[in-house]
Amino acid sequence: LREIFCLHPSSSAQVESNFLAAAAEDCLDTPPMAADLSALLLVLLVCVTYASIAPLIILAGALFFALRWLVLALRYLYVHVPRFDSGGAFWYLLWDQAVLALILGDF
């Protein structure tokens, strides 16, 4: 990099450190967990609601959840570094919505 831009050694190190810091900061962003979970709940609601009308939607939903599980597992384990932990506080809201989707799917 120094040879290409003919920069002074101290300015080259500063450019490289700024670039690496910006790239590391991009990788450490917390993923939008609420958006991911709300999309999963929507698919669950649609699959459960229409399962009695079109039973093949269960297969499509199972395929969606299997692929989404793989993608989210890899993303949350290897790409994003969590900055904080809520101790599972969001689980209660997620559980209530999933049970509500299952109840509404029975009617």
LINDA-V664464 format. One line per field, one symbol per residue. ss: DSSP state (@ for helix, = for strand, . for the rest). A space follows every 50 residues. Layout:
ss: ???
//
This chain:
ss: .@@@@...@@@@@@@@@@@@@@@@@@@.....@@@@@@@@@@@@@@@@@@ ......@@@@@@@@@@@@@@@@@@@@@@@...........@@@@@@@@@@ @@@@@@.
//
